[in-house]
Amino acid sequence: MIIDIHTHCFSDDIARKAVPLLAQKANVLPYTDGTIADLKRSMKENGVDVSVIQPIATKAKQTPVINSWIMTIEDSEIIPFGTIHPGYEDWKNEIRRLASMGIKGIKFHPDYQNFYVDDPKLFKIYEEIFSHNLIALFHAGIDIGLPEPCHCTPGRLKNLINHFKGAVIIAAHMGGYDCWDDVEKYLLGEEIYFDTSYSSHLLEPELMTRLIKEHGVNKILFGTDSPWGHQKKEIEFIHKLSLTEEEKLAILGKNAEKLLK
């Protein structure tokens, strides 16, 4: 089984506007049109069994609207995470609503949502999330479509995991996009998952392999950042790494299968 832990989709009407705008902003080429139907086409063509949708509320008022939508898209191929904007006042009830509906986790993008990942003001939100055994996935490192500052550096993530021992946290983009030295300094070997999304074009296979082995194969999750990553190309990249077949299968799906239960 291949599980893509990090994908993005929108409702059909929003996808038509959002994907071209985001592509222009970051100067990247999308590989799907951002709809669920086109993601499923990509999955079928490229042998992906399950994709996990990672939504982002960029405004507080979007939070319940997006979460209501994601609750309608789950099926045997699609697992949606929820979204919480830190400025949404009714965050506690929204987290409880997501948990009651069986949602597995919450996606945060500290740059788009304008908060530092280790800001103590967010800790009460994290505490509520982790009290329901939900996963927290963070965009980590630089976002090529946004200006500095970077709100989720490896060092700040280290502060977070030190405070929330035992919580299930995923750092997207191999712990911090284009911050590999700090990933090595602060996060390798720590109790935090990395996903591989949108990293292969920057990380040489040798460095990627070393980061994986030093962090622990069991804490690496396959992700593409679709539509910004091509599912076939990202699978091929994992197969090129100097890992055993068992280790590759763990990254491509077994680790996520266990994590998502």
LOLUMVEX-986222 format. One record per atom (N, C-alpha, C): residue in one letter; x, y, z negated. Coordinates in steps of 0.02 Angstrom, whole numbers, padded with zeros to 5 digits, always signed. Example, Ala and Ser with C-alpha at 12.3 -4.5 7.8 and 13.67 -1.06 7.14 Angstrom:
<rs>
A+00660-00284-00390/A+00615-00225-00390/A+00660-00165-00390/S+00642-00112-00354/S+00684-00053-00357/S+00645+00002-00394/
</rs>
This chain:
<rs>
M+00042-00060+00000/M+00000+00000+00000/M+00044+00062+00000/I+00028+00110+00043/I+00062+00175+00045/I+00014+00228+00018/I+00037+00265-00032/I-00003+00318-00063/I+00035+00383-00056/D+00003+00431-00024/D+00030+00498-00017/D+00002+00541-00074/I+00044+00555-00123/I+00021+00587-00185/I+00009+00662-00177/H+00030+00691-00120/H+00029+00764-00115/H+00007+00785-00045/T-00058+00797-00038/T-00085+00823+00025/T-00132+00881+00010/H-00148+00918+00063/H-00194+00975+00056/H-00248+00971+00109/C-00310+00983+00088/C-00366+00987+00134/C-00414+01041+00110/F-00456+01063+00156/F-00505+01114+00141/F-00572+01091+00170/S-00626+01122+00148/S-00689+01111+00183/S-00681+01134+00255/D-00721+01107+00300/D-00710+01119+00372/D-00710+01193+00389/D-00756+01231+00361/D-00761+01302+00379/D-00700+01342+00354/I-00676+01324+00294/I-00618+01359+00267/I-00554+01338+00302/A-00549+01274+00321/A-00489+01249+00355/A-00474+01288+00419/R-00527+01305+00456/R-00518+01340+00519/R-00483+01408+00510/K-00494+01438+00452/K-00464+01504+00438/K-00398+01496+00399/A-00398+01452+00349/A-00342+01448+00303/A-00278+01420+00333/V-00284+01366+00371/V-00224+01333+00396/V-00184+01377+00444/P-00215+01409+00494/P-00176+01454+00537/P-00144+01512+00498/L-00180+01538+00449/L-00155+01594+00409/L-00094+01573+00368/L-00099+01515+00335/L-00043+01490+00294/L+00016+01472+00338/A+00003+01442+00396/A+00057+01424+00442/A+00095+01485+00465/Q+00059+01539+00481/Q+00091+01600+00502/Q+00131+01632+00446/K+00104+01629+00386/K+00136+01660+00328/K+00203+01628+00312/A+00205+01560+00317/A+00266+01523+00301/A+00308+01507+00362/N+00282+01523+00421/N+00317+01508+00484/N+00330+01433+00491/V+00278+01393+00479/V+00284+01320+00485/V+00228+01294+00530/L+00239+01234+00557/L+00192+01203+00602/L+00149+01153+00563/P+00083+01160+00563/P+00040+01110+00531/P+00033+01047+00575/Y+00029+00989+00542/Y+00022+00926+00579/Y-00049+00899+00578/T-00093+00930+00539/T-00165+00916+00544/T-00200+00984+00542/D-00265+00984+00554/D-00302+01047+00552/D-00328+01065+00482/G-00308+01025+00432/G-00327+01041+00363/G-00394+01013+00341/T-00427+00975+00384/T-00491+00945+00365/T-00481+00873+00341/I-00529+00848+00303/I-00526+00779+00280/I-00525+00731+00340/A-00566+00745+00390/A-00570+00701+00448/A-00502+00695+00483/D-00467+00751+00491/D-00403+00748+00526/D-00349+00716+00482/L-00353+00725+00417/L-00307+00690+00372/L-00317+00614+00378/K-00380+00593+00381/K-00393+00521+00388/K-00369+00495+00455/R-00373+00536+00507/R-00344+00516+00572/R-00269+00504+00564/S-00234+00551+00532/S-00163+00544+00521/S-00147+00482+00480/M-00186+00470+00428/M-00175+00411+00386/M-00182+00347+00426/K-00234+00343+00466/K-00245+00283+00507/K-00189+00272+00556/E-00167+00325+00589/E-00114+00320+00639/E-00046+00301+00609/N-00036+00320+00546/N+00031+00314+00517/N+00036+00265+00458/G-00018+00228+00446/G-00015+00175+00396/G-00018+00196+00324/V-00049+00254+00311/V-00058+00277+00243/V-00126+00253+00218/D-00126+00219+00161/D-00188+00190+00135/D-00230+00239+00094/V-00196+00280+00054/V-00230+00327+00009/V-00194+00394+00010/S-00231+00448+00014/S-00202+00515+00007/S-00234+00550-00053/V-00193+00584-00091/V-00216+00621-00149/V-00218+00696-00130/I-00275+00726-00137/I-00285+00797-00119/I-00266+00840-00178/Q-00225+00892-00165/Q-00202+00937-00217/Q-00227+01008-00203/P-00286+01026-00230/P-00315+01092-00215/P-00285+01147-00258/I-00290+01208-00234/I-00263+01265-00271/I-00315+01322-00271/A-00337+01340-00331/A-00379+01400-00338/A-00332+01460-00345/T-00331+01502-00294/T-00287+01561-00296/T-00320+01620-00331/K-00385+01615-00343/K-00422+01664-00381/K-00463+01627-00434/A-00473+01660-00491/A-00508+01627-00547/A-00577+01602-00527/K-00614+01643-00489/K-00683+01626-00472/K-00688+01566-00426/Q-00633+01548-00392/Q-00634+01491-00347/Q-00634+01424-00385/T-00614+01425-00449/T-00603+01363-00486/T-00663+01316-00484/P-00723+01336-00507/P-00779+01288-00508/P-00803+01271-00438/V-00796+01317-00390/V-00818+01305-00322/V-00777+01250-00289/I-00710+01257-00295/I-00666+01206-00266/I-00676+01139-00301/N-00682+01140-00366/N-00690+01077-00402/N-00756+01042-00385/S-00808+01080-00374/S-00872+01050-00353/S-00864+01018-00284/W-00825+01050-00241/W-00813+01021-00174/W-00773+00957-00178/I-00718+00957-00217/I-00675+00898-00219/I-00712+00837-00247/M-00763+00850-00287/M-00801+00793-00314/M-00843+00759-00261/T-00851+00790-00203/T-00891+00761-00150/T-00850+00721-00100/I-00784+00724-00103/I-00742+00695-00050/I-00709+00630-00069/E-00714+00609-00132/E-00680+00549-00153/E-00711+00487-00121/D-00668+00443-00096/D-00690+00378-00071/D-00632+00330-00076/S-00634+00274-00041/S-00582+00224-00047/S-00515+00248-00019/E-00514+00301+00021/E-00452+00327+00051/E-00429+00393+00021/I-00473+00428-00012/I-00459+00495-00037/I-00468+00499-00112/I-00416+00521-00147/I-00420+00535-00219/I-00407+00609-00229/P-00455+00647-00254/P-00442+00719-00265/P-00419+00734-00336/F-00371+00778-00342/F-00357+00809-00406/F-00401+00872-00411/G-00404+00899-00471/G-00441+00961-00481/G-00394+01021-00483/T-00423+01080-00490/T-00384+01141-00496/T-00410+01183-00554/I-00364+01215-00588/I-00381+01263-00640/I-00340+01326-00629/H-00374+01382-00620/H-00339+01446-00618/H-00333+01472-00690/P-00273+01490-00712/P-00265+01512-00782/P-00308+01571-00802/G-00331+01609-00752/G-00374+01666-00768/G-00447+01649-00773/Y-00465+01586-00761/Y-00535+01566-00765/Y-00555+01557-00839/E-00603+01595-00862/E-00618+01598-00933/E-00647+01533-00961/D-00685+01497-00921/D-00718+01437-00945/D-00677+01374-00929/W-00610+01381-00934/W-00565+01326-00915/W-00576+01263-00956/K-00593+01271-01020/K-00600+01212-01062/K-00658+01168-01039/N-00715+01198-01026/N-00772+01159-01002/N-00760+01131-00932/E-00721+01169-00892/E-00706+01145-00824/E-00661+01084-00827/I-00611+01084-00871/I-00568+01026-00879/I-00609+00966-00903/R-00654+00978-00948/R-00696+00924-00974/R-00743+00897-00920/R-00767+00941-00877/R-00810+00920-00821/R-00769+00875-00774/L-00709+00896-00758/L-00667+00855-00713/L-00653+00787-00744/A-00636+00787-00808/A-00620+00723-00841/A-00681+00677-00842/S-00740+00706-00854/S-00801+00665-00857/S-00819+00635-00790/M-00795+00666-00736/M-00809+00641-00669/M-00755+00593-00644/G-00707+00578-00687/G-00656+00529-00669/G-00598+00557-00629/I-00592+00623-00625/I-00536+00654-00589/I-00471+00637-00626/K-00418+00622-00587/K-00356+00595-00616/K-00308+00649-00641/G-00312+00709-00612/G-00262+00758-00631/G-00280+00828-00607/I-00236+00876-00623/I-00245+00946-00607/I-00183+00970-00569/K-00194+01007-00515/K-00138+01037-00477/K-00132+01110-00496/F-00070+01131-00510/F-00054+01201-00522/F-00003+01225-00470/H-00011+01287-00449/H+00040+01319-00408/H+00057+01385-00441/P+00108+01385-00485/P+00123+01445-00524/P+00137+01507-00483/D+00163+01499-00422/D+00177+01558-00381/D+00112+01589-00355/Y+00069+01548-00325/Y+00006+01573-00300/Y-00040+01597-00357/Q-00034+01564-00415/Q-00078+01581-00471/Q-00046+01630-00519/N+00015+01650-00505/N+00049+01705-00540/N+00056+01693-00615/F+00088+01638-00633/F+00105+01626-00703/F+00170+01585-00706/Y+00206+01594-00760/Y+00266+01554-00771/Y+00247+01489-00805/V+00274+01434-00780/V+00251+01368-00801/V+00260+01357-00876/D+00310+01389-00907/D+00322+01378-00978/D+00297+01436-01021/D+00254+01476-00995/D+00225+01531-01034/D+00180+01501-01089/P+00194+01516-01152/P+00154+01488-01207/P+00079+01503-01202/K+00061+01556-01165/K-00010+01572-01156/K-00047+01516-01120/L-00011+01475-01082/L-00041+01420-01045/L-00046+01356-01086/F-00014+01354-01144/F-00008+01291-01180/F-00075+01263-01202/K-00122+01307-01219/K-00188+01282-01241/K-00224+01248-01183/I-00212+01272-01122/I-00242+01240-01063/I-00209+01172-01052/Y-00143+01170-01056/Y-00108+01106-01049/Y-00130+01056-01102/E-00137+01080-01163/E-00157+01035-01218/E-00225+01003-01203/E-00271+01043-01176/E-00336+01015-01159/E-00330+00964-01103/I-00290+00978-01053/I-00280+00932-00998/I-00251+00866-01023/F-00198+00870-01062/F-00164+00809-01084/F-00206+00771-01136/S-00250+00805-01172/S-00292+00771-01221/S-00342+00725-01186/H-00356+00738-01122/H-00401+00695-01083/H-00362+00646-01039/N-00297+00640-01054/N-00253+00594-01017/N-00251+00609-00942/L-00257+00673-00925/L-00252+00694-00856/L-00179+00709-00838/I-00162+00700-00775/I-00096+00716-00749/I-00094+00790-00731/A-00037+00821-00741/A-00026+00890-00717/A+00027+00889-00663/L+00010+00912-00603/L+00058+00916-00548/L+00071+00989-00533/F+00135+01007-00532/F+00156+01077-00520/F+00195+01083-00455/H+00178+01134-00415/H+00225+01154-00364/H+00288+01175-00401/A+00346+01149-00380/A+00409+01164-00415/A+00460+01192-00366/G+00495+01243-00387/G+00546+01273-00345/G+00519+01328-00301/I+00557+01345-00249/I+00540+01399-00204/I+00479+01382-00162/D+00437+01432-00149/D+00385+01425-00098/D+00405+01469-00040/I+00414+01438+00019/I+00441+01476+00075/I+00393+01529+00102/G+00330+01525+00083/G+00281+01573+00106/G+00270+01631+00059/L+00306+01632+00003/L+00295+01683-00048/L+00361+01715-00070/P+00359+01777-00090/P+00421+01810-00114/P+00439+01787-00184/E+00501+01802-00203/E+00521+01789-00272/E+00482+01835-00319/P+00477+01819-00384/P+00515+01767-00419/P+00484+01698-00412/C+00526+01648-00425/C+00503+01579-00429/C+00475+01567-00498/H+00413+01547-00502/H+00379+01541-00567/H+00386+01471-00599/C+00411+01423-00561/C+00418+01356-00588/C+00486+01328-00569/T+00537+01349-00605/T+00605+01325-00595/T+00616+01261-00634/P+00666+01221-00617/P+00682+01161-00656/P+00695+01177-00730/G+00727+01233-00743/G+00740+01251-00813/G+00676+01264-00852/R+00629+01298-00821/R+00565+01310-00854/R+00525+01245-00863/L+00530+01201-00814/L+00497+01135-00821/L+00527+01096-00879/K+00593+01102-00888/K+00625+01068-00944/K+00596+01093-01010/N+00584+01159-01016/N+00552+01186-01076/N+00484+01155-01087/L+00447+01146-01032/L+00379+01119-01037/L+00379+01047-01061/I+00421+01005-01031/I+00421+00934-01050/I+00449+00924-01120/N+00493+00969-01142/N+00517+00965-01211/N+00460+00978-01260/H+00414+01022-01241/H+00359+01039-01286/H+00304+00987-01284/F+00291+00958-01225/F+00236+00910-01218/F+00264+00840-01206/K+00292+00812-01258/K+00320+00745-01255/K+00265+00694-01241/G+00277+00650-01194/G+00229+00597-01178/G+00177+00617-01128/A+00173+00681-01109/A+00125+00702-01059/A+00148+00678-00990/V+00100+00665-00946/V+00116+00645-00877/V+00118+00707-00833/I+00179+00724-00812/I+00190+00784-00772/I+00226+00764-00708/I+00204+00792-00653/I+00237+00781-00588/I+00264+00848-00563/A+00328+00849-00547/A+00359+00907-00516/A+00363+00894-00442/A+00326+00932-00403/A+00326+00922-00331/A+00394+00942-00301/H+00405+00918-00239/H+00463+00939-00199/H+00529+00919-00233/M+00531+00856-00257/M+00590+00828-00289/M+00615+00870-00348/G+00568+00894-00386/G+00585+00929-00448/G+00595+01003-00441/G+00602+01028-00379/G+00611+01100-00369/G+00639+01115-00301/Y+00595+01135-00255/Y+00615+01147-00186/Y+00673+01196-00181/D+00727+01174-00148/D+00786+01214-00136/D+00819+01239-00201/C+00810+01200-00255/C+00841+01215-00320/C+00877+01152-00345/W+00909+01116-00299/W+00933+01049-00315/W+00986+01049-00370/D+01029+01100-00373/D+01080+01103-00426/D+01046+01106-00494/D+00994+01146-00500/D+00958+01152-00564/D+00917+01089-00579/V+00893+01056-00527/V+00859+00992-00538/V+00908+00943-00571/E+00969+00941-00545/E+01019+00897-00575/E+01036+00918-00646/K+01040+00983-00657/K+01061+01009-00722/K+01008+00998-00776/Y+00944+01008-00758/Y+00892+01009-00809/Y+00845+00948-00810/L+00835+00915-00754/L+00780+00868-00750/L+00798+00795-00737/L+00856+00782-00708/L+00873+00712-00692/L+00873+00669-00755/G+00836+00614-00752/G+00832+00568-00808/G+00780+00585-00860/E+00749+00643-00854/E+00698+00663-00903/E+00631+00628-00888/E+00586+00633-00936/E+00521+00601-00929/E+00474+00645-00888/I+00486+00646-00825/I+00445+00684-00778/I+00450+00650-00710/Y+00394+00648-00674/Y+00393+00620-00607/Y+00413+00673-00557/F+00446+00652-00503/F+00457+00694-00444/F+00415+00667-00387/D+00387+00711-00346/D+00361+00686-00282/D+00408+00709-00226/T+00407+00673-00171/T+00456+00684-00118/T+00432+00735-00066/S+00376+00767-00079/S+00345+00809-00027/S+00388+00867-00005/Y+00387+00879+00060/Y+00420+00936+00093/Y+00492+00946+00070/S+00529+00891+00069/S+00599+00893+00047/S+00647+00863+00098/S+00622+00819+00140/S+00667+00780+00183/S+00705+00822+00233/H+00676+00879+00254/H+00711+00920+00304/H+00769+00960+00274/L+00770+00965+00206/L+00825+01000+00173/L+00875+00952+00141/L+00849+00897+00115/L+00892+00850+00079/L+00920+00797+00127/E+00986+00792+00130/E+01017+00739+00168/E+01002+00672+00134/P+00996+00618+00173/P+00979+00553+00144/P+01025+00533+00086/E+01090+00550+00091/E+01137+00530+00038/E+01120+00566-00027/L+01106+00631-00023/L+01089+00668-00084/L+01021+00646-00111/M+00974+00635-00067/M+00908+00612-00088/M+00914+00545-00125/T+00953+00500-00097/T+00963+00435-00129/T+00994+00442-00198/R+01044+00484-00203/R+01077+00493-00268/R+01030+00523-00320/L+00991+00573-00300/L+00943+00603-00346/L+00893+00551-00370/I+00868+00510-00324/I+00819+00458-00342/I+00849+00409-00391/K+00910+00385-00377/K+00940+00334-00420/K+00957+00362-00489/E+00980+00424-00491/E+00999+00453-00555/E+00938+00473-00596/H+00884+00490-00562/H+00824+00507-00600/H+00787+00443-00622/G+00787+00393-00578/G+00751+00331-00592/G+00698+00318-00540/V+00706+00265-00502/V+00660+00250-00447/V+00588+00247-00470/N+00577+00224-00531/N+00509+00217-00557/N+00474+00284-00570/K+00512+00339-00564/K+00482+00405-00575/K+00480+00447-00511/I+00481+00413-00454/I+00479+00447-00389/I+00415+00427-00353/L+00378+00476-00328/L+00314+00465-00294/L+00318+00493-00223/F+00295+00454-00176/F+00294+00477-00106/F+00242+00531-00096/G+00263+00585-00063/G+00217+00638-00046/G+00239+00672+00018/T+00193+00704+00054/T+00210+00735+00117/T+00196+00810+00120/D+00152+00834+00077/D+00128+00903+00081/D+00087+00915+00144/S+00059+00862+00173/S+00016+00869+00232/S-00036+00923+00220/P-00047+00968+00268/P-00029+00965+00338/P+00041+00990+00355/W+00080+01009+00305/W+00146+01040+00318/W+00200+00987+00329/G+00187+00926+00308/G+00232+00871+00321/G+00197+00818+00363/H+00235+00784+00406/H+00207+00732+00450/H+00213+00665+00415/Q+00156+00632+00405/Q+00157+00571+00365/Q+00203+00517+00394/K+00203+00508+00459/K+00246+00457+00489/K+00320+00474+00479/K+00339+00536+00491/K+00409+00556+00484/K+00433+00549+00412/E+00389+00565+00364/E+00409+00560+00294/E+00416+00487+00272/I+00375+00443+00297/I+00382+00372+00283/I+00447+00346+00312/E+00461+00366+00373/E+00524+00344+00406/E+00585+00368+00367/F+00581+00429+00338/F+00637+00455+00299/F+00650+00412+00238/I+00597+00391+00204/I+00606+00348+00145/I+00639+00282+00166/H+00619+00255+00223/H+00648+00192+00246/H+00722+00199+00265/K+00745+00260+00280/K+00815+00271+00297/K+00861+00274+00236/L+00832+00282+00178/L+00873+00290+00117/L+00908+00225+00099/S+00965+00233+00067/S+01005+00174+00046/S+00976+00146-00019/L+00917+00117-00013/L+00882+00086-00069/L+00861+00017-00049/T+00846-00025-00098/T+00821-00091-00082/T+00749-00086-00057/E+00726-00138-00023/E+00658-00138+00002/E+00608-00132-00056/E+00624-00164-00112/E+00581-00160-00171/E+00577-00088-00197/E+00633-00053-00197/E+00634+00016-00220/E+00595+00061-00173/K+00601+00049-00108/K+00563+00089-00059/K+00488+00079-00067/L+00468+00016-00078/L+00397+00002-00087/L+00370+00034-00152/A+00412+00036-00203/A+00392+00069-00266/A+00379+00143-00253/I+00424+00175-00217/I+00415+00247-00203/I+00355+00259-00158/L+00347+00218-00107/L+00294+00229-00057/L+00224+00215-00085/G+00219+00177-00139/G+00152+00164-00163/G+00144+00133-00231/K+00189+00087-00249/K+00179+00051-00312/K+00182+00095-00373/N+00227+00144-00374/N+00231+00189-00431/N+00166+00229-00438/A+00141+00255-00383/A+00079+00294-00385/A+00019+00250-00402/E+00019+00189-00377/E-00036+00143-00392/E-00040+00131-00467/K+00017+00122-00498/K+00019+00112-00571/K-00002+00176-00608/L+00024+00233-00585/L+00009+00296-00619/L-00065+00315-00614/L-00094+00304-00556/L-00164+00322-00544/L-00212+00268-00569/K-00185+00210-00586/K-00226+00155-00612/K-00280+00135-00562/
</rs>
